[in-house]
């Protein structure tokens, strides 16, 4: 059983890593094709809206209400959950279809929510029309996103974990293919401010078809898992009403996040939509930097939190709050052992990182501001990681109400800092790097979140020996700064004889940086006796084929 679990985890991890790699290739192709300024922002916003609306209108319900009931039915019902699963899938498909059709009909109004005042100017009528058209072409993704999650959760409940992790690869391949065709048909480098109708159809439908293919890939696996879908209506007596009442706080939590996303999207596009001359960094820069900083989160933080939550929940159920505190703190320290140097590297080597992703074709114009955006967002990785685990500690006590109110504070801080930064400071200075300011607002919001959440959490989990993170975090920061500083010095010395320009030079820079930074980080950590870092180093070196 343990070997099968490890194999499943390895399959899922491999699928996730490959999917993320293809996702960055897609971003690189988009940057080359449409640039990273307003033209890129318009499509980025439109292609983000469907997933946001799915999460807001149905995603929270599916994950907090339907899925837990689905898993229990498969385990406990005499027919293996066949009847119940068909009822759930039918309900989900019908709800998604209704929501999707309604959203497509309301596409102009939905687009208006995300448009800043700058795009309501008469001189921007074409850009506004581009945005509305892209939103209309991308909104059908809502149905395919939701159906993908529903079918994927049925597969997961039947212990078929791989397909849901590997299917997004098909989506990225289709999307990348549509962008390659775009590059072949339309000239790159002219960077026109608006899109032609053909460009709209190719990019919009190409990405929507990618999400549809992602769903279609799962369907053969659903039948192979032993479930045959037949439409069936009716949910009376299923107990979903009680579960829905329990999940209301999580749904509200999601809603607060979406409000923040709308405001941030408006402000990010506002920077690129300005008529002021010069380089700009808006939504494309912000979204790309966000994808970069979430790499260690997706690979490390989510994995450790997923493993720790069941243990913390069991301890909380037994009333062992002291051990909950120790386990939570230990998980945070283990995660930070990797997240802290990752954040330091993103700050120290932001320019070569964004050069690898966006240093092609039309994307070469805003690399400096994109790197600044990555730096400001990277400052928030550490507080975001700590807050992520603190929320999971609340969930271990089956408390979804407190995280909702904490998220309200995070959202209010993020929105206030973003509005002040973009609408006051930038309007006064006429500088258009809203992505940089929004990155700072995000980092500030999660720093505030950690500071207010810890005393609230202390009411449930009292301070106990071995549950501290402050001093280990400080030691990790010292080690990471020493490693990044040594790597920067090495790159400066080598720059006297090596030309680092272009994406290839950026790859070489990151390679040299890793060779210098990682040993220094590990060495300083050993001197400072950072046990979590030393454990990671020991685990890695034990796998190396070195004779002792």
C-alpha positions as CSV (number, residue, x, y, z in Angstrom):
1,X,0.0,0.0,0.0
2,X,2.8,2.4,0.9
3,X,4.6,1.7,-2.4
4,X,1.4,2.3,-4.3
5,X,0.9,5.6,-2.5
6,X,4.4,6.7,-3.3
7,X,4.0,5.8,-6.9
8,X,0.8,7.7,-7.1
9,X,2.5,10.7,-5.5
10,X,5.4,10.5,-7.9
11,X,3.0,10.3,-10.9
12,X,1.1,13.4,-9.7
13,X,4.3,15.3,-9.0
14,X,5.7,14.5,-12.4
15,X,2.5,15.6,-14.1
16,X,2.4,18.9,-12.0
17,X,6.0,19.7,-12.8
18,X,5.6,19.1,-16.6
19,X,2.4,21.0,-16.6
20,X,4.0,24.0,-14.9
21,X,6.9,23.9,-17.4
22,X,4.5,23.9,-20.3
23,X,2.6,26.7,-18.6
24,X,5.8,28.9,-18.6
25,X,6.4,28.0,-22.2
26,X,2.9,29.2,-23.0
27,X,3.6,32.5,-21.1
28,X,6.9,32.9,-23.1
29,X,5.1,32.4,-26.4
30,X,2.4,34.8,-25.4
31,X,5.0,37.4,-24.4
32,X,6.7,37.0,-27.8
33,X,3.4,37.2,-29.7
34,X,1.4,40.0,-27.9
35,X,3.9,41.7,-25.6
36,X,3.7,42.4,-21.9
37,X,2.0,45.9,-22.0
38,X,-1.6,46.8,-22.6
39,X,-2.1,44.4,-25.5
40,X,-0.9,41.5,-23.3
41,X,-3.0,42.7,-20.3
42,X,-6.2,42.7,-22.3
43,X,-5.9,39.0,-23.2
44,X,-4.5,38.0,-19.8
45,X,-7.5,39.5,-18.0
46,X,-10.1,38.0,-20.4
47,X,-8.5,34.5,-20.1
48,X,-8.3,34.8,-16.3
49,X,-12.0,35.8,-15.8
50,X,-13.6,32.4,-16.6
51,X,-11.6,30.5,-13.9
52,X,-12.3,33.3,-11.4
53,X,-16.0,33.2,-12.1
54,X,-16.1,29.4,-11.9
55,X,-14.4,29.4,-8.5
56,X,-16.8,32.2,-7.3
57,X,-20.0,30.7,-8.7
58,X,-19.5,27.0,-8.5
59,X,-16.0,26.0,-7.4
60,X,-16.5,26.7,-3.7
61,X,-19.7,24.7,-3.7
62,X,-18.1,21.7,-5.6
63,X,-15.1,21.5,-3.3
64,X,-16.8,22.1,0.1
65,X,-20.2,20.6,-0.5
66,X,-20.3,18.0,-3.4
67,X,-16.9,16.4,-3.3
68,X,-16.9,15.3,0.4
69,X,-20.4,13.8,-0.1
70,X,-19.2,12.1,-3.3
71,X,-16.2,10.4,-1.5
72,X,-18.4,9.2,1.3
73,X,-20.9,7.7,-1.2
74,X,-18.3,5.8,-3.1
75,X,-17.0,4.3,0.1
76,X,-20.3,3.5,1.8
77,X,-23.1,2.9,-0.7
78,X,-23.8,-0.6,-1.7
79,X,-23.6,0.2,-5.4
80,X,-20.1,1.8,-4.9
81,X,-21.7,5.3,-5.2
82,X,-22.8,4.8,-8.9
83,X,-26.3,6.3,-8.4
84,X,-25.2,9.1,-6.2
85,X,-22.2,10.0,-8.4
86,X,-24.5,10.2,-11.5
87,X,-26.9,12.5,-9.6
88,X,-24.0,14.7,-8.5
89,X,-22.4,14.9,-12.0
90,X,-25.8,15.6,-13.6
91,X,-26.5,18.4,-11.1
92,X,-23.0,19.8,-11.7
93,X,-23.2,19.7,-15.4
94,X,-26.7,21.4,-15.5
95,X,-25.6,24.1,-13.0
96,X,-22.4,24.8,-15.0
97,X,-24.3,24.9,-18.3
98,X,-26.8,27.5,-16.9
99,X,-24.1,29.6,-15.3
100,X,-21.9,29.5,-18.5
101,X,-24.8,30.5,-20.8
102,X,-25.8,33.3,-18.5
103,X,-22.2,34.6,-18.3
104,X,-21.7,34.5,-22.0
105,X,-24.9,36.6,-22.5
106,X,-23.7,39.0,-19.9
107,X,-20.1,39.2,-21.3
108,X,-20.1,43.0,-21.8
109,X,-21.2,43.6,-18.3
110,X,-18.7,41.1,-16.9
111,X,-15.9,42.8,-18.9
112,X,-16.9,46.2,-17.5
113,X,-16.2,44.9,-13.9
114,X,-12.6,44.5,-14.8
115,X,-12.1,47.6,-17.0
116,X,-10.3,50.6,-15.4
117,X,-11.5,54.1,-16.1
118,X,-8.7,54.5,-18.5
119,X,-10.3,52.1,-21.0
120,X,-13.6,54.0,-20.9
121,X,-11.9,56.9,-22.6
122,X,-13.3,57.4,-26.2
123,X,-9.8,57.0,-27.6
124,X,-9.7,53.4,-26.2
125,X,-12.9,52.2,-27.7
126,X,-11.1,49.5,-29.8
127,X,-9.2,48.2,-26.8
128,X,-12.4,48.0,-24.9
129,X,-14.1,46.1,-27.7
130,X,-11.1,43.7,-27.8
131,X,-11.5,43.0,-24.1
132,X,-15.3,42.3,-24.5
133,X,-14.7,40.0,-27.4
134,X,-12.0,38.1,-25.7
135,X,-14.2,37.7,-22.6
136,X,-17.1,36.4,-24.7
137,X,-14.7,33.8,-26.4
138,X,-13.2,32.7,-23.1
139,X,-16.3,32.5,-20.9
140,X,-17.3,29.0,-22.2
141,X,-14.2,27.8,-20.2
142,X,-16.4,28.0,-17.1
143,X,-18.3,24.9,-18.1
144,X,-15.1,23.0,-19.0
145,X,-13.3,24.0,-15.8
146,X,-16.2,22.9,-13.6
147,X,-16.8,19.6,-15.5
148,X,-13.0,18.9,-15.3
149,X,-13.0,19.3,-11.5
150,X,-16.1,17.1,-11.1
151,X,-14.9,14.2,-13.2
152,X,-11.4,14.6,-11.8
153,X,-12.7,14.3,-8.2
154,X,-14.6,11.1,-9.1
155,X,-11.4,9.7,-10.4
156,X,-9.5,10.8,-7.3
157,X,-12.1,9.2,-5.1
158,X,-11.6,5.9,-7.1
159,X,-7.8,6.3,-6.5
160,X,-7.0,7.3,-10.1
161,X,-4.9,10.3,-9.3
162,X,-2.7,10.6,-12.4
163,X,-5.2,11.7,-15.1
164,X,-6.3,14.9,-13.3
165,X,-2.6,15.9,-12.8
166,X,-1.6,15.1,-16.4
167,X,-4.6,16.4,-18.3
168,X,-3.6,20.1,-18.0
169,X,-0.6,19.2,-20.1
170,X,-3.0,18.7,-23.0
171,X,-4.5,22.1,-22.4
172,X,-1.1,23.7,-22.4
173,X,-0.1,21.9,-25.6
174,X,-3.3,23.1,-27.4
175,X,-2.8,26.7,-26.1
176,X,0.8,26.7,-27.1
177,X,-0.1,25.4,-30.6
178,X,-2.6,28.3,-31.1
179,X,0.0,30.8,-30.1
180,X,2.6,29.3,-32.5
181,X,0.0,29.5,-35.3
182,X,-0.5,33.2,-34.2
183,X,3.2,33.8,-34.5
184,X,3.3,32.2,-37.9
185,X,0.4,34.1,-39.3
186,X,0.8,37.6,-37.8
187,X,3.9,39.7,-37.7
188,X,5.7,40.0,-34.4
189,X,7.5,43.2,-33.5
190,X,5.1,45.7,-34.9
191,X,3.2,45.4,-31.5
192,X,0.0,47.1,-32.7
193,X,-2.1,48.5,-29.9
194,X,-5.2,46.5,-30.8
195,X,-6.3,43.1,-32.1
196,X,-7.8,42.2,-35.4
197,X,-10.9,39.9,-35.5
198,X,-8.8,37.0,-36.7
199,X,-6.3,37.5,-33.8
200,X,-9.2,37.5,-31.3
201,X,-10.6,34.3,-32.6
202,X,-7.3,32.5,-32.8
203,X,-6.2,33.4,-29.2
204,X,-9.6,33.3,-27.6
205,X,-10.9,30.1,-29.1
206,X,-7.4,28.4,-28.9
207,X,-7.3,28.8,-25.2
208,X,-11.0,27.8,-24.7
209,X,-10.5,24.6,-26.9
210,X,-7.5,23.8,-24.7
211,X,-9.7,23.7,-21.6
212,X,-12.2,21.6,-23.4
213,X,-9.5,19.1,-24.5
214,X,-8.3,19.0,-20.8
215,X,-11.8,17.7,-19.9
216,X,-12.1,15.3,-22.8
217,X,-8.8,13.6,-21.8
218,X,-10.4,12.5,-18.5
219,X,-13.5,10.9,-19.9
220,X,-11.9,7.6,-21.0
221,X,-10.3,7.2,-17.6
222,X,-13.7,7.8,-15.9
223,X,-15.1,4.7,-17.7
224,X,-11.9,2.7,-17.0
225,X,-12.2,3.5,-13.3
226,X,-15.4,1.5,-13.2
227,X,-17.9,4.3,-13.3
228,X,-20.4,4.6,-16.2
229,X,-22.0,7.9,-16.3
230,X,-25.8,8.1,-17.1
231,X,-27.7,11.3,-16.5
232,X,-29.9,11.1,-13.4
233,X,-31.8,13.8,-11.6
234,X,-32.8,14.3,-8.0
235,X,-31.0,14.8,-4.7
236,X,-33.7,14.4,-2.1
237,X,-32.4,12.6,1.0
238,X,-28.7,12.9,0.1
239,X,-27.9,15.2,3.0
240,X,-26.4,17.9,0.9
241,X,-28.3,20.6,2.6
242,X,-26.5,20.1,5.9
243,X,-23.1,20.0,4.2
244,X,-23.9,23.2,2.3
245,X,-24.6,25.0,5.5
246,X,-21.2,23.9,6.9
247,X,-19.4,25.1,3.7
248,X,-20.9,28.6,3.6
249,X,-17.9,30.3,5.3
250,X,-15.5,28.7,2.7
251,X,-17.7,30.0,-0.1
252,X,-17.6,33.5,1.4
253,X,-13.9,33.2,1.8
254,X,-13.6,32.6,-2.0
255,X,-15.9,35.5,-2.7
256,X,-13.7,37.9,-0.8
257,X,-10.7,36.7,-2.8
258,X,-12.5,37.4,-6.0
259,X,-13.4,40.9,-5.0
260,X,-9.7,41.5,-4.4
261,X,-8.9,40.0,-7.8
262,X,-11.3,42.4,-9.6
263,X,-9.8,45.4,-8.0
264,X,-6.2,44.3,-8.6
265,X,-7.0,43.5,-12.2
266,X,-8.5,47.0,-12.8
267,X,-5.5,48.7,-11.2
268,X,-3.0,46.5,-13.1
269,X,-4.6,47.3,-16.5
270,X,-4.8,51.0,-15.5
271,X,-1.0,51.2,-15.5
272,X,-0.7,49.7,-19.0
273,X,-3.6,51.7,-20.3
274,X,-2.0,55.1,-19.5
275,X,-1.2,57.4,-22.4
276,X,2.1,58.3,-20.7
277,X,5.1,57.3,-22.7
278,X,7.8,54.8,-21.5
279,X,7.9,51.3,-20.3
280,X,5.0,49.9,-18.3
281,X,4.3,46.9,-16.1
282,X,0.7,45.9,-15.7
283,X,-1.4,42.8,-15.4
284,X,0.8,40.6,-17.7
285,X,3.8,41.4,-15.6
286,X,1.9,40.9,-12.3
287,X,0.3,37.6,-13.4
288,X,3.6,36.2,-14.7
289,X,5.4,37.1,-11.5
290,X,2.6,35.5,-9.5
291,X,3.0,32.3,-11.4
292,X,6.7,32.3,-10.7
293,X,6.5,32.8,-6.9
294,X,3.8,30.1,-6.7
295,X,6.2,27.5,-8.0
296,X,7.7,26.7,-4.6
297,X,4.3,27.0,-3.0
298,X,2.7,24.4,-5.4
299,X,5.6,22.0,-5.1
300,X,6.6,22.3,-1.4
301,X,4.0,24.2,0.7
302,X,0.9,22.5,-0.6
303,X,2.5,19.0,-0.4
304,X,3.6,19.5,3.3
305,X,0.3,21.1,4.3
306,X,-1.7,18.3,2.7
307,X,0.3,15.8,4.6
308,X,0.1,17.7,7.9
309,X,-3.6,18.6,7.9
310,X,-5.0,15.1,8.6
311,X,-2.5,14.7,11.5
312,X,-3.4,18.1,12.9
313,X,-7.1,17.3,12.6
314,X,-6.7,14.0,14.5
315,X,-4.7,15.7,17.2
316,X,-7.3,18.6,17.4
317,X,-10.1,16.0,17.7
318,X,-8.3,14.4,20.6
319,X,-7.9,17.8,22.3
320,X,-4.0,17.7,22.1
321,X,-3.6,21.4,21.3
322,X,0.1,21.4,22.3
323,X,1.0,18.8,19.8
324,X,-1.1,20.6,17.1
325,X,1.1,23.7,17.8
326,X,4.3,21.7,17.5
327,X,3.3,19.9,14.3
328,X,2.1,23.2,12.7
329,X,5.3,25.0,13.6
330,X,7.5,22.1,12.5
331,X,5.7,22.0,9.1
332,X,6.1,25.7,8.7
333,X,9.9,25.5,9.5
334,X,10.3,22.6,7.1
335,X,8.6,24.5,4.3
336,X,10.5,27.7,4.9
337,X,13.8,25.8,4.7
338,X,13.1,25.8,0.9
339,X,10.8,28.8,0.5
340,X,13.2,31.3,2.1
341,X,16.1,30.6,-0.3
342,X,13.7,30.5,-3.2
343,X,12.4,34.0,-2.3
344,X,16.0,35.3,-1.9
345,X,16.9,33.9,-5.3
346,X,13.8,35.5,-7.0
347,X,14.8,38.8,-5.5
348,X,18.5,38.6,-6.3
349,X,18.1,37.1,-9.8
350,X,14.7,38.5,-10.9
351,X,16.0,39.9,-14.2
352,X,17.5,36.7,-15.6
353,X,14.4,34.8,-14.4
354,X,11.9,37.0,-16.3
355,X,14.3,37.2,-19.3
356,X,14.0,33.4,-19.7
357,X,10.2,33.6,-19.6
358,X,9.5,36.9,-21.5
359,X,12.8,37.9,-23.2
360,X,11.6,37.1,-26.8
361,X,9.9,39.1,-29.6
362,X,7.4,41.7,-28.3
363,X,8.1,40.7,-24.7
364,X,11.6,42.2,-24.5
365,X,10.4,45.8,-23.8
366,X,9.3,45.6,-20.1
367,X,11.9,43.2,-18.6
368,X,13.2,45.6,-16.1
369,X,9.8,46.5,-14.7
370,X,8.7,42.8,-14.8
371,X,11.8,42.0,-12.7
372,X,10.8,44.7,-10.1
373,X,7.3,43.2,-10.0
374,X,8.8,39.8,-9.3
375,X,11.0,41.3,-6.5
376,X,8.1,42.9,-4.7
377,X,5.9,39.8,-4.9
378,X,8.8,37.6,-3.8
379,X,9.0,39.6,-0.6
380,X,5.5,38.2,0.3
381,X,6.3,34.5,-0.2
382,X,7.4,34.0,3.4
383,X,4.4,35.6,5.1
384,X,2.1,34.0,2.5
385,X,3.6,30.6,3.4
386,X,3.2,31.1,7.2
387,X,-0.4,32.3,6.8
388,X,-1.2,29.3,4.6
389,X,-0.3,27.0,7.4
390,X,-2.0,29.1,10.0
391,X,-5.2,28.9,8.1
392,X,-4.8,25.1,7.9
393,X,-4.4,25.0,11.7
394,X,-7.8,26.7,12.0
395,X,-9.2,24.1,9.6
396,X,-7.8,21.3,11.7
397,X,-10.3,22.5,14.4
398,X,-13.1,22.6,11.8
399,X,-13.1,26.4,12.1
400,X,-13.9,27.9,8.7
401,X,-15.4,31.0,10.2
402,X,-12.3,32.6,11.6
403,X,-10.3,32.2,8.3
404,X,-13.1,34.1,6.5
405,X,-12.8,37.1,8.8
406,X,-9.0,37.0,8.6
407,X,-9.3,36.9,4.8
408,X,-11.5,40.0,5.0
409,X,-8.6,41.9,6.7
410,X,-6.1,40.6,4.1
411,X,-8.4,41.7,1.3
412,X,-9.0,45.1,2.8
413,X,-5.3,45.7,3.4
414,X,-4.4,44.5,-0.1
415,X,-7.1,46.7,-1.8
416,X,-6.3,49.8,0.3
417,X,-2.5,49.6,-0.3
418,X,-3.1,48.9,-4.0
419,X,-5.6,51.8,-4.5
420,X,-3.4,54.2,-2.6
421,X,-0.3,53.1,-4.5
422,X,-1.7,53.1,-8.0
423,X,-4.4,55.8,-7.8
424,X,-2.6,58.3,-5.6
425,X,1.2,57.8,-5.9
426,X,1.4,56.8,-9.5
427,X,-1.2,59.3,-10.7
428,X,0.9,62.0,-9.0
429,X,4.2,60.9,-10.4
430,X,2.9,59.7,-13.9
431,X,4.9,56.5,-13.6
432,X,3.2,53.5,-15.0
433,X,4.5,50.4,-13.2
434,X,1.3,49.4,-11.4
435,X,2.4,45.7,-11.3
436,X,5.3,46.7,-9.1
437,X,3.1,48.6,-6.7
438,X,0.5,45.8,-6.6
439,X,3.3,43.3,-5.8
440,X,4.2,45.5,-2.8
441,X,0.5,45.7,-1.7
442,X,0.2,41.9,-1.9
443,X,3.3,41.4,0.3
444,X,2.2,44.0,2.8
445,X,-1.2,42.3,3.1
446,X,0.2,38.9,4.0
447,X,2.7,40.4,6.5
448,X,-0.3,42.1,8.2
449,X,-2.2,38.8,8.0
450,X,0.6,36.9,9.8
451,X,0.8,39.5,12.6
452,X,-3.0,39.5,13.3
453,X,-3.5,35.8,12.8
454,X,-0.9,34.6,15.3
455,X,-2.6,36.1,18.4
456,X,-6.0,34.8,17.3
457,X,-4.5,31.4,16.8
458,X,-2.9,31.5,20.2
459,X,-6.4,31.3,21.7
460,X,-6.7,27.8,20.3
461,X,-3.1,26.7,20.3
462,X,-1.2,28.1,23.3
463,X,2.6,28.8,23.1
464,X,4.5,25.6,23.8
465,X,8.2,24.7,23.7
466,X,9.4,23.6,20.3
467,X,6.6,25.5,18.4
468,X,8.6,28.7,17.6
469,X,9.4,29.9,14.1
470,X,10.8,33.4,14.7
471,X,14.5,32.5,15.4
472,X,14.8,29.7,12.8
473,X,13.2,32.0,10.2
474,X,15.8,34.7,11.0
475,X,18.6,32.2,10.7
476,X,17.3,31.0,7.3
477,X,17.1,34.6,6.1
478,X,20.7,35.2,7.1
479,X,21.8,32.0,5.3
480,X,19.8,32.8,2.2
481,X,21.0,36.4,2.0
482,X,24.6,35.1,2.4
483,X,24.1,32.6,-0.4
484,X,22.4,35.1,-2.8
485,X,25.1,37.7,-2.0
486,X,27.9,35.3,-2.8
487,X,26.2,34.4,-6.1
488,X,25.7,38.0,-7.0
489,X,29.4,38.7,-6.4
490,X,30.4,35.6,-8.5
491,X,28.2,36.8,-11.4
492,X,29.6,40.3,-11.2
493,X,33.2,38.9,-11.5
494,X,32.3,36.7,-14.4
495,X,30.5,39.5,-16.2
496,X,33.9,41.0,-16.8
497,X,34.6,38.2,-19.2
498,X,31.2,36.7,-20.1
499,X,28.3,38.3,-22.0
500,X,25.1,37.5,-20.1
501,X,22.7,39.1,-22.5
502,X,19.6,37.4,-23.9
503,X,17.7,34.3,-22.7
504,X,20.7,32.0,-23.1
505,X,22.9,34.3,-21.0
506,X,20.1,34.3,-18.4
507,X,20.1,30.5,-18.2
508,X,23.9,30.6,-17.7
509,X,23.5,33.2,-14.9
510,X,20.9,31.1,-13.1
511,X,23.1,28.0,-13.4
512,X,26.1,29.8,-11.9
513,X,24.0,31.3,-9.2
514,X,22.6,27.9,-8.2
515,X,26.1,26.4,-8.1
516,X,27.3,29.2,-5.8
517,X,24.2,30.0,-3.7
518,X,23.1,26.5,-2.6
519,X,26.4,25.3,-1.0
520,X,26.8,28.7,0.8
521,X,23.2,28.5,2.0
522,X,23.7,24.9,3.2
523,X,27.1,25.8,4.8
524,X,25.8,28.8,6.7
525,X,22.8,26.8,7.8
526,X,25.0,24.2,9.2
527,X,27.0,26.8,11.2
528,X,23.8,28.3,12.5
529,X,22.4,24.9,13.3
530,X,19.2,25.2,11.3
531,X,18.0,21.7,11.7
532,X,15.3,21.8,9.0
533,X,17.8,22.9,6.4
534,X,20.4,20.4,7.5
535,X,17.7,17.6,7.2
536,X,16.9,18.7,3.6
537,X,20.6,18.7,2.7
538,X,21.1,15.3,4.3
539,X,18.1,13.8,2.5
540,X,19.4,15.2,-0.9
541,X,23.0,14.1,-0.4
542,X,21.9,10.6,0.7
543,X,20.4,10.1,-2.7
544,X,23.6,11.1,-4.6
545,X,25.7,8.2,-6.0
546,X,28.8,9.1,-3.9
547,X,31.0,6.4,-2.4
548,X,31.9,7.2,1.2
